[in-house]
Amino acid sequence: MNKKKLSIYVKSVNLFRKPLSGVTLTEILVVMILSGILFLFLFDGLNIINTYGQLTRGKLEGKIELLNGHHTLNLLLEKTDSIKKEGNDLLLFNSEMKITRILTDSNLLILYRDADHMDTLFTHLKSIKSHILSDNTQSVDSIYVSLLIGRDTLLLSYGLPPNNGFNLNNKPLDYDTEY
């Protein structure tokens, strides 16, 4: 039997050696200008995405700082037996030993433990008010903090734990009565 070899011939084309027909200097310049404009739009789009990412990250960091300050002040007041007002500052005591001092500075609420340890609890402070138990003492029962969040005002209220048994003007507090 006579066997024939079948072979398939494939013409290979090298794109780099193939001359491009009809390429003139003006066509090359137009392609270069269009690709430059395309890269400009690409980088501008990336810049917009980066700016949006930074804006979103800033908002999230602000919310995390707010929650962190709220949590810290809540934990401190759980450990506190009494609060005294001294000028614009609030002194927190536990078993007649001073735990810390809360300072207010223009738009910051600062937690002052000692000269080496100061923490900022809240930024963008609008006001801080305290409810004094009686006129002759500077004992504080509740703290109200107003914060500016964007165009809104957030009011946070803090108080001593109810198991302290405070007496208002030598009368026990009635927790069932609404004031």
Helices and strands as residue ranges (DSSP letters): H 25-79, E 82-86, E 89-94, E 97-105, E 108-114, E 117-123, E 125-132, E 139-149, E 152-159, G 162-164, E 167-168, E 171-172
